[in-house]
């Protein structure tokens, strides 16, 4: 496996993890407890998700510069596809947070 292929696989795995972090953690940016001692609100999760998307894009541009020697010019369509992929990658965490977790908590309360 070449260096470029390895970097591509690692980049995809990192993007999967980064897209799901806001939905799986109760800490804002993994370090700060939300104000009021309650969990993160939806807007906090979306801000964190957007910040991780920007961080991922910057890291991938840096990786492209390091591996290819230059950053190729991309039009808006490329970035639209990246945002859509990041949305799709975030789907498992979103489903866990807003669909599966309430059912699991309800079941846990019934069994007590």
Residue, then its C-alpha position, 0 to 999 in steps of 0.5 A: x500500500x502506498x503512502x497516498x493510499x494509506x493517508x487516504x484511508x487514515x483521512x477517511x477514518x479520522x473524518x468518521x470519528x470527527x463527524x461523530x464526536x459532537x453527538x457522542x460526547x457531553x463535553x463541549x469540544x471534548x474539554x469544557x463542561x456545558x454551562x448549567x451542568x446540563x448536557x450540550x444543546x443541539x446548537x452546541x453540537x452543531x457548532x462543534x460539528x462545524x468547527x470539526x469540519x473546518x478543522x478536518x478541511x484544514x488538516x486535509x489541505x495540509x496533508x495534500x500539500x505535504x504529500x503532493x507538493x501543492x494544493x490543487x484549486x477546487x471549486x464550490x462543488x468539491x466543498x459541497x460534496x465534502x460537507x454532504x459526506x461529513x453529514x452522512x458520516x455524522x449520521x450514526x452518532x446523530x441516530x445514537x444520540x436522538x433515536x437509540x439512546x432515549x430508548x435505551x435509557x427508557x429500557x434501563x429505567x423500566x428494568x430497575 
